[in-house]
Amino acid sequence: MALTQFVEINRHLNIAKALQTVEQRPCWMMFDAEADVLYLNFQNPAQVATDSEVTDDDVVIRYAGEEVIGLTILSVSQR
C-alpha cells in the first residue's frame, strides 16, 4: 500500500510542477477519469466561455473575451 501511495503522490507532484510554469493565479481543477480529461478553471465559479480554440496537442483553451479562463486537456493518460 505504501508504494501505491508514493506513486500517487508523485503524480500530484508532477502536476504541481507543471502548474508552476503558468501565470500565478488561483486554479481549480477536476479530472474525469472515464473521459480521460483534465479541466483547469481560473475563475471560481467557472465562467462560460465566449470562445475557445483547440491546439495541435489536444488542449482546449477557453476564453471570456480576451482573457484565458480555463484549459481542457484531452487524453491526459497518454501524456
N, C-alpha and C positions, 0 to 999 in steps of 0.2 A: 504494500500500500504506500509506503513512504516514497518509493521510486516513482510511482504514478503521480503522486502529489508534486514531486520535483519536476517532472515533465510538464505538468500543467502550469506550474509557476514559471518555468522558462518560456512557455508560450505567451503568458501575460507580460513578462519582461520584454520580449521581442516587440509586442505591440506598444509598450511604453516607450521603447527606444525609437520606434518609427514615429510616434506622435510628437516626440521632441523636435522633429525636423519641420513641423508645420508651425504656422503662426500661433503664438501663445494666446489662447482664449479658451473659455470653457468648452468642453466637448462631452457629449453624451453619445454612447454607442450601444448597439444591440446586434447580436449575432444570431442569425436564423440558420441553424444547422441543417434543417431539412432543405432549405433553398440554397444553402452554401453562400450566403450573402452577409456582409458586414455593413451596417448602416451607421454613419457618423453624422451627428447633428451638431451644429454650432449655435443653435438657438434653443431655448427651453421656455415654453413649449416649442416644438418644431414648427417652423413656418411652412406655408405652402409655397412651393417653388413656382416662380413665374417663367422660368426657362431652365433647360438642362442640356448637357452635351455628354456624349459617350466618348471616352478616349480610346486609343488603339489597344490599350491593355485592359479594357473592360471595367473602367471606373466611370461611374456616372457622377458628374459634377452638377450640383443643384444650385440655382441662383434665385435670389429675390432682387430684381433689378440688376444692379452691377455687383452685388455682394454675394460671395460664395456662402451658402447657408448649410451645405452638407455634402457628403460623399456617399455613394453607394458602391461598394466594392464587390464585384461578382466573382464567383468561383474562388473563394478565399482559400479553400483547402488545397488548391492546385498551385498556390504561390509559395 
